[in-house]
């Protein structure tokens, strides 16, 4: 019996000893359980990084960061009896309070979520001392965008909260609910570089949420890393002037440095104030802008598509010259009977046909390109000539994306054999079905960006660099320059450029710039929905060119009115640094183009 009692006692002693050692290990040596026990008094704070800044080509700041503050709620600690004071503090109704509180409870009773978002720095300064009186409420700071100029909105884009769908598609696992992400424009394309890396801080707080110091002296904290700054290719002064000229108009301006492909100005009109898509009124403002029938969010330089019109005649001439279907000085007589025309009947060579924009001349030229006499069957012969012509057109960058470093670039449209086969049936269409292509009409569609790129091709006499809007990311140049050749000998450009120069060189005309030799081509772009659109494409100076430009002004009629006038002012501004044609500037700003006769 004694031995039995001794055994039981020994067992109890050993058990107590083992438990004591385990408790000592848990409480003193192993901090895992200590951390878990302290979890209710440790606050995890996300340190959102400063988003990269955005500058123009000369280092002028365009986009910066501003602090905003989110008020978070922990439902299990919040006291509903404080609701009266909280409503007064945030100037919200009882209904609004209830919605915010219930939304937080549905998210989690034991985890914090946003109760009131995007308080400005000034507003937060007025209420921060009172927040300490409300249990379950805390502050989370973050960054929003600020702008030095009201310009370039469609290109810059905007930042918004990441959606659940975007989080689900994020294979890197970077984004979490409440994070910001670039939605459109440069903010979207360069999101990976602009966003930086967020950090985390763990703070000790008491039951009232009062800061009690860094947890474990900050050994578990990580620093946020700012995003990389971006330098654009855009000339802010030229951009602002272009937006001024396009105010209250619908259309676009694209200006490119033909020697690099750098975008100097990118205007989509009408536009919107980028500040509207920051701060607390983001959702309301977005809906207002989105519902605007003039479509301010529609990035016209990249997404709008029009028939190129007479500007396309430059390409028709180059293709015919390259394929030896015409000679530059060859005289072709037209009587105006083949197609509607504003040019007079008479003899034309390439130069005069470009200057006068003779539809009948280019009808005949295009017919030579398409009907080459390779096959006796006119339908098969047309197929052969058309496919050869289409290959040429694609080399000029039409019918495909140019690779601009902005989202949602449209490719335009160049019809194919298959396209016409679906309409007419295979071997059942010929030149007489497609002759409207000769003057840049019919099924052709191009973007303003592609037309500005055509200006660069003409300036370079046969090649282009992919247009791009970012010059540097951090200290690294954005891209290497690669020439894209269009397959036309440089010698063939002479007569085309002579015609373009003559078009804009008439003293006293809207295109004329004293002391500057440049080249351009207008278009009156047919519009089945109303008044025709005004278009212009060109470059300057003719020798050692510095700027290629395309302008579209919708519902403004003749190309020699709105588009040429606008382009002429922008060219003068960029090349000379000033504008002396005040009368022309007043004409463009007034925007009444219907009372003027074409040049």
C-alpha positions as semicolon CSV with decimal commas, in nm:
position;residue;x (nm);y (nm);z (nm)
1;X;0,000;0,000;0,000
2;X;0,284;0,236;0,093
3;X;0,461;0,163;-0,234
4;X;0,141;0,233;-0,422
5;X;0,093;0,569;-0,253
6;X;0,457;0,656;-0,321
7;X;0,409;0,571;-0,688
8;X;0,104;0,793;-0,716
9;X;0,286;1,079;-0,545
10;X;0,587;1,036;-0,772
11;X;0,361;1,041;-1,075
12;X;0,192;1,361;-0,958
13;X;0,529;1,527;-0,888
14;X;0,663;1,433;-1,229
15;X;0,344;1,551;-1,397
16;X;0,359;1,886;-1,218
17;X;0,729;1,917;-1,303
18;X;0,668;1,847;-1,670
19;X;0,379;2,096;-1,684
20;X;0,587;2,358;-1,507
21;X;0,872;2,315;-1,754
22;X;0,625;2,340;-2,042
23;X;0,465;2,653;-1,901
24;X;0,807;2,807;-1,847
25;X;0,896;2,728;-2,206
26;X;0,572;2,875;-2,337
27;X;0,579;3,190;-2,124
28;X;0,950;3,271;-2,109
29;X;1,138;3,096;-2,387
30;X;0,887;3,053;-2,672
31;X;0,728;3,389;-2,764
32;X;0,478;3,241;-3,007
33;X;0,197;3,225;-2,754
34;X;0,297;3,558;-2,608
35;X;0,250;3,713;-2,952
36;X;-0,086;3,546;-2,991
37;X;-0,193;3,667;-2,647
38;X;-0,084;4,018;-2,732
39;X;-0,264;4,008;-3,068
40;X;-0,558;4,206;-2,937
41;X;-0,321;4,485;-2,835
42;X;-0,097;4,488;-3,143
43;X;-0,213;4,704;-3,434
44;X;-0,088;4,624;-3,781
45;X;-0,042;4,941;-3,984
46;X;0,020;4,938;-4,357
47;X;0,275;5,195;-4,474
48;X;0,163;5,281;-4,824
49;X;0,457;5,385;-5,041
50;X;0,478;5,717;-5,218
51;X;0,374;5,662;-5,576
52;X;0,630;5,763;-5,837
53;X;0,613;6,125;-5,952
54;X;0,549;6,216;-6,315
55;X;0,740;6,494;-6,496
56;X;0,732;6,638;-6,847
57;X;1,028;6,608;-7,088
58;X;1,200;6,912;-6,934
59;X;1,157;6,808;-6,571
60;X;0,844;7,009;-6,493
61;X;0,641;6,830;-6,225
62;X;0,297;6,719;-6,347
63;X;0,174;6,460;-6,094
64;X;0,262;6,441;-5,723
65;X;0,132;6,277;-5,405
66;X;-0,103;6,408;-5,139
67;X;-0,180;6,237;-4,806
68;X;-0,536;6,134;-4,726
69;X;-0,672;5,951;-4,425
70;X;-0,913;5,659;-4,393
71;X;-1,104;5,611;-4,069
72;X;-1,129;5,241;-3,983
73;X;-1,374;5,069;-3,749
74;X;-1,339;4,750;-3,543
75;X;-1,706;4,653;-3,489
76;X;-1,656;4,441;-3,176
77;X;-1,501;4,738;-2,994
78;X;-1,714;5,020;-3,134
79;X;-1,990;5,155;-2,908
80;X;-2,319;5,241;-3,075
81;X;-2,397;5,496;-2,804
82;X;-2,119;5,708;-2,960
83;X;-2,305;5,726;-3,288
84;X;-2,451;6,074;-3,222
85;X;-2,108;6,228;-3,174
86;X;-1,961;6,031;-3,465
87;X;-2,236;6,152;-3,698
88;X;-2,163;6,509;-3,601
89;X;-1,789;6,459;-3,641
90;X;-1,818;6,325;-3,996
91;X;-2,135;6,517;-4,091
92;X;-2,330;6,204;-4,186
93;X;-2,690;6,098;-4,128
94;X;-2,813;5,818;-3,904
95;X;-2,897;5,617;-4,215
96;X;-2,546;5,668;-4,350
97;X;-2,394;5,567;-4,015
98;X;-2,604;5,250;-4,003
99;X;-2,501;5,152;-4,357
100;X;-2,132;5,202;-4,283
101;X;-2,151;5,015;-3,954
102;X;-2,343;4,719;-4,097
103;X;-2,106;4,697;-4,394
104;X;-1,812;4,674;-4,153
105;X;-1,989;4,404;-3,947
106;X;-2,059;4,201;-4,261
107;X;-1,692;4,221;-4,348
108;X;-1,581;4,109;-4,001
109;X;-1,663;4,179;-3,638
110;X;-1,304;4,118;-3,536
111;X;-1,112;4,286;-3,818
112;X;-1,087;4,655;-3,900
113;X;-1,232;4,791;-4,225
114;X;-1,286;5,137;-4,370
115;X;-1,569;5,337;-4,213
116;X;-1,499;5,678;-4,372
117;X;-1,243;5,717;-4,649
118;X;-1,019;5,983;-4,800
119;X;-1,028;6,262;-4,546
120;X;-0,811;6,549;-4,665
121;X;-0,510;6,656;-4,463
122;X;-0,691;6,974;-4,354
123;X;-1,010;6,793;-4,252
124;X;-0,821;6,526;-4,060
125;X;-0,623;6,791;-3,868
126;X;-0,954;6,931;-3,736
127;X;-1,088;6,602;-3,600
128;X;-0,786;6,391;-3,506
129;X;-0,785;6,501;-3,140
130;X;-1,146;6,387;-3,096
131;X;-1,103;6,044;-3,256
132;X;-0,926;5,918;-2,945
133;X;-1,257;5,944;-2,756
134;X;-1,422;5,676;-2,969
135;X;-1,331;5,314;-2,902
136;X;-1,299;5,090;-3,206
137;X;-1,204;5,373;-3,443
138;X;-0,854;5,424;-3,583
139;X;-0,673;5,606;-3,862
140;X;-0,499;5,466;-4,170
141;X;-0,307;5,711;-4,389
142;X;-0,261;5,662;-4,763
143;X;-0,160;5,857;-5,071
144;X;-0,371;6,009;-5,347
145;X;-0,270;6,196;-5,661
146;X;-0,232;6,571;-5,700
147;X;-0,179;6,765;-6,025
148;X;0,011;7,084;-6,102
149;X;-0,181;7,141;-6,426
150;X;-0,529;7,061;-6,552
151;X;-0,407;6,888;-6,867
152;X;-0,313;6,555;-7,027
153;X;-0,587;6,377;-6,830
154;X;-0,657;6,092;-7,072
155;X;-0,288;6,016;-7,116
156;X;-0,200;6,035;-6,747
157;X;-0,500;5,827;-6,646
158;X;-0,620;5,794;-6,288
159;X;-0,580;5,577;-5,979
160;X;-0,864;5,389;-5,808
161;X;-0,920;5,115;-5,553
162;X;-0,837;4,767;-5,674
163;X;-1,142;4,551;-5,743
164;X;-1,200;4,197;-5,619
165;X;-1,170;4,079;-5,979
166;X;-0,829;4,244;-6,015
167;X;-0,715;4,091;-5,686
168;X;-0,823;3,750;-5,814
169;X;-0,625;3,798;-6,134
170;X;-0,313;3,921;-5,953
171;X;-0,071;3,627;-5,976
172;X;0,194;3,815;-5,778
173;X;-0,028;3,834;-5,469
174;X;0,067;4,199;-5,422
175;X;-0,276;4,361;-5,406
176;X;-0,509;4,350;-5,109
177;X;-0,853;4,498;-5,051
178;X;-0,830;4,876;-5,016
179;X;-0,511;4,909;-5,223
180;X;-0,490;5,160;-5,507
181;X;-0,407;5,067;-5,865
182;X;-0,357;5,257;-6,191
183;X;-0,682;5,228;-6,384
184;X;-0,609;5,400;-6,715
185;X;-0,335;5,582;-6,904
186;X;0,024;5,597;-6,785
187;X;-0,089;5,513;-6,432
188;X;-0,207;5,179;-6,570
189;X;0,068;5,097;-6,819
190;X;0,348;5,176;-6,573
191;X;0,167;5,059;-6,257
192;X;0,440;4,808;-6,171
193;X;0,701;5,084;-6,155
194;X;0,491;5,364;-6,010
195;X;0,329;5,175;-5,721
196;X;0,642;5,097;-5,514
197;X;0,633;4,839;-5,232
198;X;0,428;4,885;-4,917
199;X;0,571;4,837;-4,568
200;X;0,419;4,717;-4,240
201;X;0,445;4,850;-3,883
202;X;0,329;4,676;-3,566
203;X;0,239;4,912;-3,285
204;X;0,141;4,837;-2,926
205;X;-0,184;5,006;-2,828
206;X;-0,391;5,004;-2,513
207;X;-0,760;4,914;-2,494
208;X;-0,850;5,265;-2,609
209;X;-0,625;5,238;-2,910
210;X;-0,364;5,478;-2,770
211;X;-0,014;5,423;-2,911
212;X;0,215;5,254;-2,658
213;X;0,529;5,212;-2,867
214;X;0,662;4,985;-3,140
215;X;0,611;4,614;-3,091
216;X;0,938;4,431;-3,023
217;X;1,124;4,757;-3,094
218;X;1,017;4,742;-3,456
219;X;1,198;4,416;-3,533
220;X;0,899;4,290;-3,733
221;X;0,847;4,618;-3,922
222;X;0,932;4,657;-4,291
223;X;0,996;4,983;-4,472
224;X;0,790;5,094;-4,769
225;X;0,979;5,157;-5,093
226;X;0,867;5,454;-5,306
227;X;0,771;5,397;-5,668
228;X;0,997;5,505;-5,950
229;X;0,958;5,853;-6,096
230;X;0,865;5,880;-6,462
231;X;0,972;6,143;-6,712
232;X;0,739;6,186;-7,008
233;X;0,826;6,284;-7,362
234;X;0,550;6,548;-7,350
235;X;0,626;6,919;-7,374
236;X;0,394;7,061;-7,105
237;X;0,389;7,410;-7,260
238;X;0,291;7,276;-7,602
239;X;0,035;7,045;-7,440
240;X;-0,133;7,331;-7,254
241;X;-0,146;7,545;-7,568
242;X;-0,294;7,258;-7,771
243;X;-0,562;7,199;-7,506
244;X;-0,640;7,571;-7,508
245;X;-0,692;7,565;-7,885
246;X;-0,911;7,253;-7,864
247;X;-1,132;7,381;-7,583
248;X;-1,505;7,341;-7,654
249;X;-1,427;7,128;-7,960
250;X;-1,449;6,754;-8,021
251;X;-1,136;6,600;-8,166
252;X;-0,771;6,533;-8,102
253;X;-0,414;6,651;-8,148
254;X;-0,111;6,424;-8,172
255;X;0,238;6,571;-8,206
256;X;0,547;6,350;-8,242
257;X;0,920;6,410;-8,266
258;X;0,990;6,218;-8,590
259;X;1,357;6,168;-8,500
260;X;1,270;5,959;-8,193
261;X;0,898;5,873;-8,196
262;X;0,855;6,071;-7,873
263;X;0,505;6,210;-7,825
264;X;0,523;6,586;-7,772
265;X;0,152;6,651;-7,719
266;X;-0,151;6,428;-7,689
267;X;-0,489;6,600;-7,669
268;X;-0,826;6,433;-7,641
269;X;-1,108;6,686;-7,644
270;X;-1,330;6,727;-7,455
271;X;-1,135;6,627;-7,150
272;X;-1,187;6,637;-6,772
273;X;-1,012;6,780;-6,467
274;X;-0,796;6,497;-6,326
275;X;-0,856;6,624;-5,971
276;X;-1,218;6,508;-6,004
277;X;-1,103;6,146;-5,997
278;X;-0,924;6,177;-5,664
279;X;-1,056;6,231;-5,314
280;X;-1,390;6,147;-5,154
281;X;-1,607;6,250;-5,451
282;X;-1,437;6,004;-5,686
283;X;-1,739;5,777;-5,737
284;X;-1,988;6,058;-5,793
285;X;-1,754;6,247;-6,026
286;X;-1,673;5,934;-6,223
287;X;-2,041;5,866;-6,288
288;X;-2,095;6,228;-6,393
289;X;-1,799;6,218;-6,635
290;X;-1,896;5,876;-6,768
291;X;-2,252;5,989;-6,841
292;X;-2,136;6,297;-7,032
293;X;-2,252;6,249;-7,393
294;X;-1,932;6,410;-7,527
295;X;-1,733;6,117;-7,378
296;X;-1,447;6,288;-7,191
297;X;-1,306;5,947;-7,087
298;X;-1,278;5,837;-7,451
299;X;-0,910;5,870;-7,550
300;X;-0,962;5,995;-7,905
301;X;-0,597;6,001;-8,024
302;X;-0,576;5,625;-7,969
303;X;-0,935;5,508;-7,993
304;X;-1,126;5,731;-8,234
305;X;-1,133;5,597;-8,590
306;X;-1,204;5,797;-8,904
307;X;-1,157;5,757;-9,278
308;X;-0,822;5,924;-9,353
309;X;-0,964;6,118;-9,646
310;X;-0,729;6,315;-9,871
311;X;-0,434;6,280;-9,633
312;X;-0,419;5,922;-9,758
313;X;-0,338;6,043;-10,109
314;X;0,023;6,082;-10,001
315;X;0,040;5,706;-9,948
316;X;-0,137;5,632;-10,277
317;X;0,123;5,837;-10,462
318;X;0,416;5,668;-10,283
319;X;0,284;5,317;-10,351
320;X;0,228;5,395;-10,720
321;X;0,577;5,548;-10,749
322;X;0,741;5,253;-10,573
323;X;0,560;5,002;-10,798
324;X;0,642;5,209;-11,110
325;X;0,278;5,262;-11,198
326;X;0,339;5,635;-11,238
327;X;0,635;5,873;-11,266
328;X;0,666;6,182;-11,051
329;X;0,657;6,424;-11,347
330;X;0,420;6,221;-11,563
331;X;0,119;6,423;-11,671
332;X;-0,222;6,263;-11,627
333;X;-0,516;6,460;-11,763
334;X;-0,848;6,449;-11,582
335;X;-1,184;6,593;-11,680
336;X;-1,359;6,555;-11,345
337;X;-1,603;6,290;-11,468
338;X;-1,485;5,983;-11,274
339;X;-1,556;6,086;-10,914
340;X;-1,680;6,394;-10,728
341;X;-1,406;6,655;-10,703
342;X;-1,332;7,009;-10,583
343;X;-1,010;7,023;-10,787
344;X;-1,044;7,166;-11,140
345;X;-1,008;6,950;-11,452
346;X;-0,673;6,962;-11,630
347;X;-0,323;6,814;-11,633
348;X;-0,172;6,682;-11,309
349;X;0,157;6,538;-11,195
350;X;0,220;6,411;-10,842
351;X;0,309;6,751;-10,696
352;X;0,008;6,936;-10,837
353;X;-0,229;6,648;-10,755
354;X;-0,123;6,662;-10,388
355;X;-0,148;7,041;-10,372
356;X;-0,488;7,060;-10,541
357;X;-0,603;6,729;-10,391
358;X;-0,743;6,601;-10,721
359;X;-0,979;6,308;-10,659
360;X;-0,993;6,220;-11,027
361;X;-0,614;6,201;-11,053
362;X;-0,590;5,956;-10,763
363;X;-0,883;5,756;-10,898
364;X;-0,673;5,691;-11,209
365;X;-0,356;5,624;-11,008
366;X;-0,529;5,376;-10,779
367;X;-0,682;5,198;-11,080
368;X;-0,333;5,146;-11,223
369;X;-0,217;4,998;-10,889
370;X;-0,514;4,762;-10,863
371;X;-0,564;4,666;-11,229
372;X;-0,213;4,559;-11,326
373;X;-0,308;4,335;-11,619
374;X;-0,144;4,029;-11,463
375;X;-0,452;3,815;-11,523
376;X;-0,710;3,839;-11,802
377;X;-0,990;3,782;-11,552
378;X;-1,064;4,131;-11,405
379;X;-1,178;3,983;-11,075
380;X;-0,860;3,781;-11,024
381;X;-0,646;4,068;-11,151
382;X;-0,808;4,298;-10,893
383;X;-0,734;4,046;-10,616
384;X;-0,366;4,039;-10,708
385;X;-0,333;4,416;-10,727
386;X;-0,537;4,476;-10,414
387;X;-0,336;4,233;-10,201
388;X;-0,011;4,397;-10,314
389;X;-0,157;4,740;-10,230
390;X;-0,272;4,620;-9,887
391;X;0,074;4,488;-9,799
392;X;0,214;4,834;-9,874
393;X;-0,048;5,006;-9,658
394;X;0,019;4,777;-9,362
395;X;0,389;4,865;-9,377
396;X;0,292;5,226;-9,305
397;X;0,152;5,111;-8,970
398;X;-0,216;5,111;-9,060
399;X;-0,453;4,829;-8,970
400;X;-0,246;4,740;-8,663
401;X;-0,132;4,875;-8,328
402;X;0,177;5,091;-8,340
403;X;0,280;4,974;-7,993
404;X;0,213;5,302;-7,811
405;X;0,286;5,264;-7,438
406;X;-0,071;5,350;-7,339
407;X;-0,366;5,113;-7,294
408;X;-0,655;5,056;-7,535
409;X;-0,484;5,156;-7,860
410;X;-0,706;5,077;-8,159
411;X;-0,565;4,932;-8,480
412;X;-0,792;5,107;-8,726
413;X;-0,905;4,901;-9,024
414;X;-0,760;4,813;-9,362
415;X;-1,001;4,587;-9,557
416;X;-0,876;4,248;-9,671
417;X;-0,961;4,004;-9,950
418;X;-1,167;3,805;-9,701
419;X;-1,359;4,117;-9,600
420;X;-1,471;4,191;-9,956
421;X;-1,534;3,822;-10,025
422;X;-1,789;3,822;-9,743
423;X;-1,963;4,125;-9,887
424;X;-1,961;4,043;-10,259
425;X;-1,858;3,677;-10,280
426;X;-1,522;3,540;-10,388
427;X;-1,414;3,656;-10,736
428;X;-1,726;3,871;-10,760
429;X;-1,576;4,214;-10,689
430;X;-1,332;4,435;-10,875
431;X;-1,197;4,791;-10,891
432;X;-1,540;4,946;-10,947
433;X;-1,647;4,814;-10,605
434;X;-1,354;4,961;-10,411
435;X;-1,256;5,280;-10,594
436;X;-1,350;5,501;-10,292
437;X;-1,030;5,373;-10,128
438;X;-0,841;5,583;-10,384
439;X;-0,923;5,902;-10,192
440;X;-0,900;5,758;-9,841
441;X;-1,271;5,690;-9,798
442;X;-1,474;5,369;-9,813
443;X;-1,392;5,101;-9,561
444;X;-1,058;5,249;-9,447
445;X;-1,037;5,361;-9,085
446;X;-0,738;5,515;-8,909
447;X;-0,661;5,668;-8,570
448;X;-0,518;6,018;-8,516
449;X;-0,205;5,852;-8,375
450;X;-0,154;5,660;-8,700
451;X;-0,193;5,981;-8,901
452;X;0,064;6,164;-8,687
453;X;0,291;5,866;-8,742
454;X;0,235;5,906;-9,117
455;X;0,360;6,262;-9,074
456;X;0,673;6,120;-8,910
457;X;0,720;5,871;-9,196
458;X;0,702;6,151;-9,451
459;X;0,941;6,363;-9,244
460;X;1,190;6,075;-9,229
461;X;1,145;5,986;-9,596
462;X;1,043;5,628;-9,537
463;X;1,072;5,506;-9,177
464;X;0,934;5,565;-8,827
465;X;1,002;5,490;-8,464
466;X;0,721;5,348;-8,251
467;X;0,543;5,641;-8,086
468;X;0,586;5,646;-7,707
469;X;0,503;5,885;-7,424
470;X;0,747;5,779;-7,150
471;X;1,107;5,888;-7,185
472;X;1,254;5,751;-6,862
473;X;1,151;5,519;-6,581
474;X;1,370;5,608;-6,286
475;X;1,714;5,658;-6,440
476;X;1,659;5,411;-6,723
477;X;1,566;5,517;-7,076
478;X;1,232;5,367;-7,164
479;X;1,317;5,200;-7,493
480;X;1,573;5,154;-7,763
481;X;1,503;5,325;-8,093
482;X;1,423;5,082;-8,373
483;X;1,356;5,203;-8,724
484;X;1,055;5,060;-8,902
485;X;1,091;5,096;-9,278
486;X;0,783;5,122;-9,499
487;X;0,934;4,973;-9,814
488;X;0,937;5,290;-10,028
489;X;1,261;5,433;-10,165
490;X;1,346;5,773;-10,015
491;X;1,379;5,924;-10,365
492;X;1,004;5,885;-10,422
493;X;0,919;6,125;-10,139
494;X;1,049;6,434;-10,318
495;X;0,746;6,506;-10,537
496;X;0,498;6,422;-10,261
497;X;0,670;6,663;-10,021
498;X;0,683;6,930;-10,293
499;X;0,306;6,907;-10,320
500;X;0,261;6,919;-9,943
501;X;0,490;7,220;-9,914
502;X;0,305;7,408;-10,186
503;X;-0,026;7,344;-10,010
504;X;0,075;7,533;-9,694
505;X;0,312;7,790;-9,847
506;X;0,061;8,041;-9,986
507;X;0,141;8,379;-9,818
508;X;-0,150;8,504;-9,610
509;X;-0,318;8,165;-9,592
510;X;-0,402;7,996;-9,261
511;X;-0,123;7,745;-9,299
512;X;0,151;7,989;-9,392
513;X;0,425;8,053;-9,133
514;X;0,672;8,325;-9,245
515;X;1,030;8,203;-9,245
516;X;0,937;7,838;-9,195
517;X;0,922;7,578;-9,470
518;X;0,701;7,287;-9,378
519;X;0,479;7,025;-9,540
520;X;0,119;6,929;-9,483
521;X;-0,195;6,772;-9,624
522;X;-0,556;6,846;-9,536
523;X;-0,860;6,618;-9,534
524;X;-1,229;6,683;-9,534
525;X;-1,334;6,359;-9,369
526;X;-1,679;6,243;-9,474
527;X;-1,921;6,200;-9,185
528;X;-2,250;6,021;-9,243
529;X;-2,384;6,150;-8,911
530;X;-2,362;6,520;-8,994
531;X;-2,109;6,789;-9,086
532;X;-1,778;6,652;-9,216
533;X;-1,470;6,641;-8,992
534;X;-1,168;6,865;-9,048
535;X;-0,833;6,685;-9,067
536;X;-0,466;6,777;-9,116
537;X;-0,137;6,589;-9,114
538;X;0,213;6,730;-9,167
539;X;0,557;6,803;-9,029
540;X;0,805;7,086;-8,984
541;X;1,055;7,204;-9,085
542;X;1,092;7,025;-9,416
543;X;1,465;6,980;-9,361
544;X;1,579;6,847;-9,023
545;X;1,218;6,805;-8,904
546;X;1,137;6,849;-8,535
547;X;0,763;6,788;-8,517
548;X;0,507;6,572;-8,698
549;X;0,144;6,644;-8,624
550;X;-0,211;6,528;-8,688
551;X;-0,523;6,725;-8,596
552;X;-0,887;6,620;-8,617
553;X;-1,170;6,858;-8,532
554;X;-1,507;6,689;-8,564
555;X;-1,802;6,851;-8,743
556;X;-1,591;7,145;-8,861
557;X;-1,600;7,094;-9,238
558;X;-1,304;7,165;-9,459
559;X;-0,962;7,041;-9,351
560;X;-0,811;7,379;-9,440
561;X;-1,023;7,543;-9,172
562;X;-1,010;7,408;-8,817
563;X;-0,745;7,136;-8,847
564;X;-0,488;7,321;-9,060
565;X;-0,529;7,640;-8,857
566;X;-0,480;7,455;-8,528
567;X;-0,179;7,261;-8,657
568;X;-0,019;7,575;-8,800
569;X;-0,040;7,753;-8,463
570;X;0,106;7,452;-8,279
571;X;0,391;7,416;-8,526
572;X;0,473;7,785;-8,498
573;X;0,459;7,766;-8,119
574;X;0,688;7,463;-8,099
575;X;0,943;7,570;-8,360
576;X;0,967;7,942;-8,282
577;X;0,854;7,951;-7,920
578;X;0,586;8,211;-7,990
579;X;0,274;8,276;-8,196
580;X;0,263;8,588;-8,414
581;X;-0,056;8,505;-8,604
582;X;-0,289;8,645;-8,338
583;X;-0,573;8,671;-8,589
584;X;-0,551;8,298;-8,656
585;X;-0,542;8,214;-8,287
586;X;-0,857;8,421;-8,232
587;X;-1,021;8,241;-8,526
588;X;-0,945;7,897;-8,377
589;X;-1,047;7,993;-8,024
590;X;-1,377;8,132;-8,152
591;X;-1,445;7,795;-8,316
592;X;-1,687;7,921;-8,583
593;X;-1,548;7,744;-8,890
594;X;-1,857;7,732;-9,108
595;X;-1,831;8,092;-9,230
596;X;-1,490;8,047;-9,393
597;X;-1,412;7,932;-9,744
598;X;-1,160;7,650;-9,792
599;X;-0,799;7,732;-9,876
